[in-house]
Amino acid sequence: MSGDLWLVVGLGNPGPAYAGNRHNAGFMVLDNLAARAGGRFRSHKARADVVEGRLAGARVVLAKPRGYMNESGGPVKALRDFYKVPVERTIVVHDELDIPYGAVRLKQGGGDNGHNGLRSVTRSLGDKEYLRVRFGVGRPPGRMDAAAFVLKDFSSTERRDLELNVERSADAVEAVIADGLAAAQNAFHAS
């Protein structure tokens, strides 16, 4: 079933109370990608909502785990096993504190940097070599706790550019699929 199939997972928390949070940047990007693929999210037995479609000329499964961020790994592993997608064709889209707001960074592997969603995915997959599209949310102001910061909505200033930043992150996902990680990094890290 895999062949040219990619699994693209957005990390976030379920429900309207979290919808505008910085921690839900992954969900926002996946909603954009689902619109591009012309699909609607449907419930999957893997405890995730999925869209099957095409992006950048390839077959994709777009997924949003239905549990909380720190439980994302179980659904990601279940989807990977169900669709038989290798780790190197698995892309996780997530918010990143150590990247300035508006920047998009791409990488393969690495640590979780305190991100509970990534920690859960790495633990469940037993492998950290999946691809990552990192949506910069910047550091919290002053002495604000990082966990509290990511669970707050984007500020009114940030919201002015939010749609554009979501678009750029979705473009980055498509670039990784179409051109590979190195070419996508060259295109997106330059800006």
N, C-alpha and C positions, 0 to 999 in steps of 0.2 A: 504493500500500500504506500510505502514511503516514496521511492523514486525521486522525484523533484520536489517532494512535499516539505514545507517548512512549518514549524510550530512557532507562533509569535504570541507571547504571553504578556499581558499588561498587569502590573501589580497595583493593588489598591484595596480599599475596604468597602464592603457592600453597604447599600442603603443611602437614602437621600441625605442623611445627616453628615456623611463624609464626602459627598459628591464633589464639592468645590475645594477640598483640602489639597495641600501641596502633595501629600502622600498618595493622592489619587491621580497624579500625572500619568501614570501608566494606563489607567482606565481611559483617561481622556484621549490619549494617543490611539488606543485600540478602537474607541468609538469612531475616530476619524478614519482609521484604516478600514473598518467595517463599511463605512459609507463609500469609500473608494472602491471596495470590492462588491458593492451593491448587495450586501447581505444584512440580515437581522440576526442578532444574538438569540440562540435557542439553548435551552437547558440540555446539558450532557450528563450522563451518569457519573462522570468523573468529578462531580461537584464543581462544575465550571459552566459558564455560558460561552458558547462557541459559534463562530461563523466559518463555514467552509467556502472558499472562493479562490480567486486568482489576484495576485499582485505582482507587478514587475515581471509578468510572463510566467510566473511559477504558481503552482498550487500551494495554498496556505490554509492553515487552521489558525484562526485568531481566537484567543481565549482570555477570559477574565475569571479567575478563581472566585467562587462564591463565598468562601470563608474569609476570615480576617487575614490581614497582611502576614502575620506571623504563622499562619497555617497554609500558606500558598503552595508549599512544596508537594504535599500529597496530591492535589489536583494536577499539578504540573507533571509529576511522575506518572500518574494514571493516564493522562492525555498522551504523553510521550510513548508509553507502553501500548496504548490502544491504537495509535496511529503509526507506531513503529518508526518514529523520527529520531535520527541519531542526535547526540548532544551538539555536534557542530552545526546542525541545522535548526537549533533551538535558540530563539531570540527572546530575551526578557527585557521589557521596557519598564524603567523605574525612575523615581525621583532620586536626586543625588545632592546632598548637602554641600559637598566639597567642590561643587562646580557652580560658578556664578549664574544667577538667574538669567535665563535666555540662551545659555550655551548648551550645546548638545555634544556629548562625547560618546565614542564607541570603543568597545574593547572586547576581548575574549578572555575569559577566566579571571582570576584574581580573587581577593578576599571579599568579605561582605561589608567591611568598613562600618560595622555596627548596624547595618540595615537588616531588620528582622525578616523581611520578605526574602531577601537574598540568602540569608542564613538558612531559612526553611527550605528554599529551592535546592541549595547546594547539598544540604543534609539528605533530602529525599532522593535526589538524583544520584548521590554518591559520587558526584563529579562537579567540578567548578568551571569546566572549560566551555560552558555555554556562552553565547554571544550576549552582549549587553548594550542597550541603547539607554544612555544615562541622561535624564532630563534635569538640567541644573535648576535647583531651587534656592541656592545660596545658603549662607549661614544665618542662624537666628540673630536678631539684634541684641546688643548688650549681653545680659546674663541669662536670657531666656533659654530654657531647657530645649534641646534639639527635638525631643519627642513631642513636646507641646507645640513647637514651631511647625512641624510637618503635619500635625493634626489640625492646624488652622487653615482657613480658606486663604487663597491668594489675596494679596492686598489690592485695593482699588487701582493703584499704580501698576502693579503686576498684571492685573486683569486686562489692561489696555493692550498688552502685547501677548496675552495668553494664547489666543487663537493662532496667531502667527507662530509662536513657539511650539504649539501642538502640531501644526502643519509641518514645521521643519523636522521635528522628531519623527513624524510619520514618513516624511521624505527620506530620512536617514535609514529607517527600517527597509524601505523599498530599495535604497541604494545598496545596502548590505546584500539583499537577496539578488539584485540584478548584477552587481559589479564585484561583490566580494568585500571583505572587511577592509583590506588595505586601501583600495580605491575609495571606499566610502569614508574612511578616516581622513584621507587626503582632502576630500571635498568638504567635509563638515568641520574638521579641526582647524582649517584655515580661516574660517569665519568666526 
